[in-house]
Amino acid sequence: EFLADVIPRWRRLYDAEQVELSVTPYYHPILPLLCDLGSAREALPEIRLPVARFQGVEDADLQLVKAMEAFHAPFGRRAAGGWPSEGAISERALERMGAAGYRWAASDEDVLFASLGEILPDEQGAKDERRAALLYRPWRHKDGPVLLFRDHDLSDRIGFAYATRAPEDAARDFVSRLLHLREILPDDDTPYVVSVILDGEN
């Protein structure tokens, strides 16, 4: 009885706009590598790759379409966006997601800071404020989907750390962290978003 209500329960939450659900390319390929194996050099310029260049853009497009079709079956509408497999993004992959109708895409904060050439600050103060202003603002690459980046710490707290704490204590800690972020984010009319993104098993 519990299992039979899992998807209907998520649909009720989704219809009530209490959660945002995402899709992942259908068979979980690493989308940038499927689009173009050479995209590995965007993150690792010195990586050795096969001499023969592999590009499977049509396959990437099919994975994106099949994911939306699979989502539509139980939820009655397309997802607004998605979490690319393992959070892997590239310029070409984002272009293909945009063409397939994905309005947003998400990845991990490590991808954002590596792309910006920023070192993750671990101390409090001005760097904490700069980190927040970079991490919680929506980004857009060219005409692709809006990009959101996961707050790794907050996501792992829900996915892992809070499992060992009393629910009231966990909720209090989580809300206090959100209130702290609200205090340190600049008041500049940017529509800041704190992205808490969980893997399915969490």
Secondary structure by P-SEA (a helix, b strand, c coil): ccccaaaaaaaaaaaacccccccccccccccccccccccccccccccccccbbbbcaaaaaaaaaaaaaaaaacccccccccccccccccaaaaaaaaaacccbbbbcaaaaaaaacccccccccaaaaaaaaaccbbbbcccccbbbbbaaaaaaaaacccccccaaaaaaaaaaaaaaaaaacccccccccccccccccc
